[in-house]
Structures are given as C-alpha cells and as structure tokens.
C-alpha cells in the first residue's frame, strides 16, 4: 500500500472512462475509479467474515470525512466566517463523501457493499453471488445510467445525513 497517488492510477478507470464520460455527457455525468487496495486474505483468521470489516473501512472513512466537514461547516458558522469559498468547500466535502459512502455500499461486487453482502450470505449463496464480480462494474454502470441506483443512493444519503446530524446535535446545541 502506498500514499503515492500515481501508484493508484488505473489507466482505464482513472483516465479513459472519466474522459470519455465527460466528453460524451458534456460533463453532466462523471465516474471513475482507482486500483483497489490489495488485501492479503491469508492474514485474516476468518476471511469470509472479516472481509466485511475490511470492506467497511472505505465507507467508514467517507463517513468520518463527512462528519469532519460538517463540524468544519458548523465552526465556520459559529465563528461568523461567511467566506463563500470555505462554506462551499465544506458543503462539497459533506456531499461528496455522502455520495461516495452510499455508492460504495451498493450491494454489487466489487463495490464494498457487494463484499459485505457476500460475507454475510450463507456459503452456498455467497459463492453464487460472488460469481457476478467480473460483471459487477458493467452491472453498476448500467444501473447508474438507467437511474436505478437512485433507489439506493437517495435513501442511503438521507439516512447517513440524518445520522450525521444526530451525531453533531450535542455540539450544535452547545455552539448556539
């Protein structure tokens, strides 16, 4: 694993697909991906069950980042800082992380939600479900283009946003 962003570039997912989508949709729809973080399954004591925890790490990071942006936005308001750039940056940080959180939890492999679902299904069904992974990208892309993923995204974003609001309620209460 490396923090060097160049090592995470997938030529197709980081360059070709986003450029093609940007050009073909006039910037209305943009999607891309990076190389996945390698996981050494041999280091897990119970790989099927513990894969859920590994898969939750990415969405958990997005949740924490959305929380940090929300607290930053609250602090800007508390300090009466109305700088448009800073406010919009915090709002973009919240919404971007909420979207990535919800999208990555979509239950189709190779997304994190698909890995979580695979880890909790009984072995027989998990094995069958995991077989769709080579086609998962195309399934997800089709569902995005057909707007079927909205039936997942909108409720997930609302639930997560509500959870964030509940988490910061005590802080917000004391700041006012």
Phi and psi in degrees as GROMACS dihedral restraints (atoms count N, CA, C in turn):
[ dihedral_restraints ]
;  ai    aj    ak    al  type     phi  dphi    fc
    3     4     5     6     1  -140.5    20    10
    4     5     6     7     1   147.5    20    10
    6     7     8     9     1   -88.0    20    10
    7     8     9    10     1    -3.9    20    10
    9    10    11    12     1   -70.6    20    10
   10    11    12    13     1   112.8    20    10
   12    13    14    15     1   -62.5    20    10
   13    14    15    16     1   -25.9    20    10
   15    16    17    18     1   -65.9    20    10
   16    17    18    19     1   -29.5    20    10
   18    19    20    21     1   -72.5    20    10
   19    20    21    22     1   -16.1    20    10
   21    22    23    24     1   -96.5    20    10
   22    23    24    25     1    -0.2    20    10
   24    25    26    27     1   -73.6    20    10
   25    26    27    28     1   126.9    20    10
   27    28    29    30     1  -104.4    20    10
   28    29    30    31     1   117.1    20    10
   30    31    32    33     1   -51.8    20    10
   31    32    33    34     1   -42.3    20    10
   33    34    35    36     1   -73.1    20    10
   34    35    36    37     1   -52.2    20    10
   36    37    38    39     1   -78.0    20    10
   37    38    39    40     1   -25.3    20    10
   39    40    41    42     1   -98.3    20    10
   40    41    42    43     1   -24.3    20    10
   42    43    44    45     1  -118.8    20    10
   43    44    45    46     1   -61.3    20    10
   45    46    47    48     1   -64.3    20    10
   46    47    48    49     1   -54.0    20    10
   48    49    50    51     1   -62.8    20    10
   49    50    51    52     1   -48.3    20    10
   51    52    53    54     1   -60.7    20    10
   52    53    54    55     1   -40.0    20    10
   54    55    56    57     1   -65.3    20    10
   55    56    57    58     1   -45.1    20    10
   57    58    59    60     1   -63.4    20    10
   58    59    60    61     1   -42.8    20    10
   60    61    62    63     1   -65.4    20    10
   61    62    63    64     1   -40.7    20    10
   63    64    65    66     1   -62.0    20    10
   64    65    66    67     1   -46.6    20    10
   66    67    68    69     1   -68.8    20    10
   67    68    69    70     1   -38.6    20    10
   69    70    71    72     1   -79.7    20    10
   70    71    72    73     1   -21.4    20    10
   72    73    74    75     1  -112.1    20    10
   73    74    75    76     1     5.9    20    10
   75    76    77    78     1    64.2    20    10
   76    77    78    79     1    26.7    20    10
   78    79    80    81     1    85.7    20    10
   79    80    81    82     1     2.6    20    10
   81    82    83    84     1   -73.9    20    10
   82    83    84    85     1   -27.6    20    10
   84    85    86    87     1  -136.1    20    10
   85    86    87    88     1   126.7    20    10
   87    88    89    90     1  -136.1    20    10
   88    89    90    91     1   133.9    20    10
   90    91    92    93     1  -148.4    20    10
   91    92    93    94     1   144.9    20    10
   93    94    95    96     1  -164.7    20    10
   94    95    96    97     1   175.0    20    10
   96    97    98    99     1  -155.4    20    10
   97    98    99   100     1   164.4    20    10
   99   100   101   102     1  -115.3    20    10
  100   101   102   103     1   173.9    20    10
  102   103   104   105     1   -63.0    20    10
  103   104   105   106     1   138.0    20    10
  105   106   107   108     1   -69.8    20    10
  106   107   108   109     1   153.7    20    10
  108   109   110   111     1   -70.8    20    10
  109   110   111   112     1   126.4    20    10
  111   112   113   114     1   -68.9    20    10
  112   113   114   115     1   138.7    20    10
  114   115   116   117     1  -118.5    20    10
  115   116   117   118     1   129.5    20    10
  117   118   119   120     1   -89.0    20    10
  118   119   120   121     1    92.5    20    10
  120   121   122   123     1   -60.8    20    10
  121   122   123   124     1   -26.8    20    10
  123   124   125   126     1   -65.4    20    10
  124   125   126   127     1   -20.3    20    10
  126   127   128   129     1   -84.4    20    10
  127   128   129   130     1    -6.5    20    10
  129   130   131   132     1   -92.6    20    10
  130   131   132   133     1   135.4    20    10
  132   133   134   135     1   -69.5    20    10
  133   134   135   136     1   -40.9    20    10
  135   136   137   138     1  -129.3    20    10
  136   137   138   139     1    84.4    20    10
  138   139   140   141     1   -55.0    20    10
  139   140   141   142     1   -41.0    20    10
  141   142   143   144     1   -63.5    20    10
  142   143   144   145     1   -47.4    20    10
  144   145   146   147     1   -75.0    20    10
  145   146   147   148     1   -42.2    20    10
  147   148   149   150     1   -74.8    20    10
  148   149   150   151     1   -15.7    20    10
  150   151   152   153     1   -62.3    20    10
  151   152   153   154     1   -31.1    20    10
  153   154   155   156     1   -60.3    20    10
  154   155   156   157     1   -41.3    20    10
  156   157   158   159     1   -67.9    20    10
  157   158   159   160     1   -39.1    20    10
  159   160   161   162     1   -63.1    20    10
  160   161   162   163     1   -44.7    20    10
  162   163   164   165     1   -66.8    20    10
  163   164   165   166     1   -29.8    20    10
  165   166   167   168     1   -73.8    20    10
  166   167   168   169     1   -15.7    20    10
  168   169   170   171     1   -60.7    20    10
  169   170   171   172     1   -44.3    20    10
  171   172   173   174     1   -63.7    20    10
  172   173   174   175     1   -55.2    20    10
  174   175   176   177     1   -59.4    20    10
  175   176   177   178     1   -35.9    20    10
  177   178   179   180     1   -62.5    20    10
  178   179   180   181     1   -40.0    20    10
  180   181   182   183     1   -62.7    20    10
  181   182   183   184     1   -41.3    20    10
  183   184   185   186     1   -65.1    20    10
  184   185   186   187     1   -37.5    20    10
  186   187   188   189     1   -64.0    20    10
  187   188   189   190     1   -46.0    20    10
  189   190   191   192     1   -64.1    20    10
  190   191   192   193     1   -41.7    20    10
  192   193   194   195     1   -65.0    20    10
  193   194   195   196     1   -40.3    20    10
  195   196   197   198     1   -62.1    20    10
  196   197   198   199     1   -40.1    20    10
  198   199   200   201     1   -62.3    20    10
  199   200   201   202     1   -44.4    20    10
  201   202   203   204     1   -63.9    20    10
  202   203   204   205     1   -39.8    20    10
  204   205   206   207     1   -66.7    20    10
  205   206   207   208     1   -37.4    20    10
  207   208   209   210     1   -65.5    20    10
  208   209   210   211     1   -43.7    20    10
  210   211   212   213     1   -63.3    20    10
  211   212   213   214     1   -39.7    20    10
  213   214   215   216     1   -60.6    20    10
  214   215   216   217     1   -43.4    20    10
  216   217   218   219     1   -63.6    20    10
  217   218   219   220     1   -41.7    20    10
  219   220   221   222     1   -62.3    20    10
  220   221   222   223     1   -40.8    20    10
  222   223   224   225     1   -67.2    20    10
  223   224   225   226     1   -38.0    20    10
  225   226   227   228     1   -58.7    20    10
  226   227   228   229     1   -46.1    20    10
  228   229   230   231     1   -64.6    20    10
  229   230   231   232     1   -41.4    20    10
  231   232   233   234     1   -63.2    20    10
  232   233   234   235     1   -37.3    20    10
  234   235   236   237     1   -87.9    20    10
  235   236   237   238     1     7.2    20    10
  237   238   239   240     1    57.4    20    10
  238   239   240   241     1    38.2    20    10
  240   241   242   243     1   -95.4    20    10
  241   242   243   244     1   111.8    20    10
  243   244   245   246     1  -107.0    20    10
  244   245   246   247     1    19.9    20    10
  246   247   248   249     1   -59.4    20    10
  247   248   249   250     1   115.7    20    10
  249   250   251   252     1   -56.3    20    10
  250   251   252   253     1   -42.8    20    10
  252   253   254   255     1   -59.8    20    10
  253   254   255   256     1   -46.7    20    10
  255   256   257   258     1   -65.8    20    10
  256   257   258   259     1   -41.9    20    10
  258   259   260   261     1   -64.4    20    10
  259   260   261   262     1   -46.6    20    10
  261   262   263   264     1   -65.5    20    10
  262   263   264   265     1   -35.4    20    10
  264   265   266   267     1   -64.4    20    10
  265   266   267   268     1   -43.7    20    10
  267   268   269   270     1   -64.9    20    10
  268   269   270   271     1   -42.8    20    10
  270   271   272   273     1   -63.0    20    10
  271   272   273   274     1   -41.2    20    10
  273   274   275   276     1   -66.0    20    10
  274   275   276   277     1   -37.9    20    10
  276   277   278   279     1   -62.5    20    10
  277   278   279   280     1   -40.5    20    10
  279   280   281   282     1   -65.6    20    10
  280   281   282   283     1   -54.6    20    10
  282   283   284   285     1   -66.1    20    10
  283   284   285   286     1   -39.6    20    10
  285   286   287   288     1   -61.7    20    10
  286   287   288   289     1   -46.0    20    10
  288   289   290   291     1   -69.5    20    10
  289   290   291   292     1   -32.4    20    10
  291   292   293   294     1   -65.7    20    10
  292   293   294   295     1   -41.9    20    10
  294   295   296   297     1   -65.3    20    10
  295   296   297   298     1   -46.4    20    10
  297   298   299   300     1   -64.4    20    10
  298   299   300   301     1   -40.9    20    10
  300   301   302   303     1   -55.8    20    10
  301   302   303   304     1   -53.9    20    10
  303   304   305   306     1   -65.2    20    10
  304   305   306   307     1   -43.2    20    10
  306   307   308   309     1   -63.3    20    10
  307   308   309   310     1   -45.6    20    10
  309   310   311   312     1   -67.0    20    10
  310   311   312   313     1   -21.3    20    10
  312   313   314   315     1   -87.4    20    10
  313   314   315   316     1    -0.6    20    10
  315   316   317   318     1   -58.4    20    10
  316   317   318   319     1   128.8    20    10
  318   319   320   321     1   -80.9    20    10
  319   320   321   322     1    54.0    20    10
  321   322   323   324     1  -129.2    20    10
  322   323   324   325     1   125.4    20    10
  324   325   326   327     1   -68.8    20    10
  325   326   327   328     1   142.4    20    10
  327   328   329   330     1   -95.5    20    10
  328   329   330   331     1    10.5    20    10
  330   331   332   333     1   -66.6    20    10
  331   332   333   334     1   158.9    20    10
  333   334   335   336     1   -57.6    20    10
  334   335   336   337     1   -38.2    20    10
  336   337   338   339     1   -62.2    20    10
  337   338   339   340     1   -36.0    20    10
  339   340   341   342     1   -66.3    20    10
  340   341   342   343     1   -38.5    20    10
  342   343   344   345     1   -68.5    20    10
  343   344   345   346     1   -38.4    20    10
  345   346   347   348     1   -64.9    20    10
  346   347   348   349     1   -46.4    20    10
  348   349   350   351     1   -60.9    20    10
  349   350   351   352     1   -42.4    20    10
  351   352   353   354     1   -59.7    20    10
  352   353   354   355     1   -38.6    20    10
  354   355   356   357     1   -73.1    20    10
  355   356   357   358     1   -23.0    20    10
  357   358   359   360     1  -100.4    20    10
  358   359   360   361     1   -13.0    20    10
  360   361   362   363     1   -72.2    20    10
  361   362   363   364     1   151.5    20    10
  363   364   365   366     1   -58.4    20    10
  364   365   366   367     1   150.9    20    10
  366   367   368   369     1   -49.0    20    10
  367   368   369   370     1   -45.2    20    10
  369   370   371   372     1   -58.4    20    10
  370   371   372   373     1   -46.9    20    10
  372   373   374   375     1   -77.3    20    10
  373   374   375   376     1   -33.8    20    10
  375   376   377   378     1   -61.7    20    10
  376   377   378   379     1   -43.1    20    10
  378   379   380   381     1   -61.9    20    10
  379   380   381   382     1   -44.7    20    10
  381   382   383   384     1   -64.9    20    10
  382   383   384   385     1   -44.7    20    10
  384   385   386   387     1   -64.3    20    10
  385   386   387   388     1   -38.7    20    10
  387   388   389   390     1   -64.5    20    10
  388   389   390   391     1   -20.9    20    10
  390   391   392   393     1   -65.8    20    10
  391   392   393   394     1   -18.5    20    10
  393   394   395   396     1   -82.6    20    10
  394   395   396   397     1    -6.3    20    10
  396   397   398   399     1   -54.4    20    10
  397   398   399   400     1   -41.8    20    10
  399   400   401   402     1   -60.7    20    10
  400   401   402   403     1   -22.0    20    10
  402   403   404   405     1  -104.0    20    10
  403   404   405   406     1    -2.0    20    10
  405   406   407   408     1   -55.7    20    10
  406   407   408   409     1   -44.0    20    10
  408   409   410   411     1   -58.6    20    10
  409   410   411   412     1   -44.3    20    10
  411   412   413   414     1   -70.9    20    10
  412   413   414   415     1   -35.4    20    10
  414   415   416   417     1   -63.3    20    10
  415   416   417   418     1   -48.6    20    10
  417   418   419   420     1   -63.7    20    10
  418   419   420   421     1   -43.8    20    10
  420   421   422   423     1   -60.9    20    10
  421   422   423   424     1   -43.2    20    10
  423   424   425   426     1   -63.0    20    10
  424   425   426   427     1   -41.8    20    10
  426   427   428   429     1   -66.8    20    10
  427   428   429   430     1   -34.1    20    10
  429   430   431   432     1   -67.2    20    10
  430   431   432   433     1   -47.6    20    10
  432   433   434   435     1   -65.2    20    10
  433   434   435   436     1   -31.6    20    10
  435   436   437   438     1   -87.3    20    10
  436   437   438   439     1     0.0    20    10
  438   439   440   441     1    64.5    20    10
  439   440   441   442     1    18.9    20    10
  441   442   443   444     1   -72.9    20    10
  442   443   444   445     1   -27.7    20    10
  444   445   446   447     1   -68.0    20    10
  445   446   447   448     1   -19.0    20    10
  447   448   449   450     1   -60.5    20    10
  448   449   450   451     1   -30.4    20    10
  450   451   452   453     1   -66.0    20    10
  451   452   453   454     1   -20.2    20    10
  453   454   455   456     1   -95.5    20    10
  454   455   456   457     1   -47.2    20    10
  456   457   458   459     1   -63.6    20    10
  457   458   459   460     1   -51.4    20    10
  459   460   461   462     1   -60.3    20    10
  460   461   462   463     1   -48.4    20    10
  462   463   464   465     1   -65.3    20    10
  463   464   465   466     1   -38.4    20    10
  465   466   467   468     1   -64.1    20    10
  466   467   468   469     1   -42.6    20    10
  468   469   470   471     1   -65.6    20    10
  469   470   471   472     1   -41.7    20    10
  471   472   473   474     1   -63.7    20    10
  472   473   474   475     1   -46.5    20    10
  474   475   476   477     1   -61.2    20    10
  475   476   477   478     1   -45.1    20    10
  477   478   479   480     1   -67.4    20    10
  478   479   480   481     1   -41.0    20    10
  480   481   482   483     1   -62.4    20    10
  481   482   483   484     1   -40.8    20    10
  483   484   485   486     1   -64.2    20    10
  484   485   486   487     1   -41.7    20    10
  486   487   488   489     1   -62.3    20    10
  487   488   489   490     1   -40.7    20    10
  489   490   491   492     1   -63.7    20    10
  490   491   492   493     1   -43.6    20    10
  492   493   494   495     1   -60.8    20    10
  493   494   495   496     1   -39.8    20    10
  495   496   497   498     1   -66.9    20    10
  496   497   498   499     1   -37.4    20    10
  498   499   500   501     1   -65.3    20    10
  499   500   501   502     1   -37.7    20    10
  501   502   503   504     1   -92.6    20    10
  502   503   504   505     1    -2.4    20    10
  504   505   506   507     1   -53.7    20    10
  505   506   507   508     1   -48.4    20    10
  507   508   509   510     1   -59.7    20    10
  508   509   510   511     1   -41.7    20    10
  510   511   512   513     1   -64.3    20    10
  511   512   513   514     1   -45.3    20    10
  513   514   515   516     1   -62.2    20    10
  514   515   516   517     1   -38.4    20    10
  516   517   518   519     1   -62.0    20    10
  517   518   519   520     1   -43.3    20    10
  519   520   521   522     1   -75.6    20    10
  520   521   522   523     1   -24.5    20    10
  522   523   524   525     1   -76.6    20    10
  523   524   525   526     1   -20.4    20    10
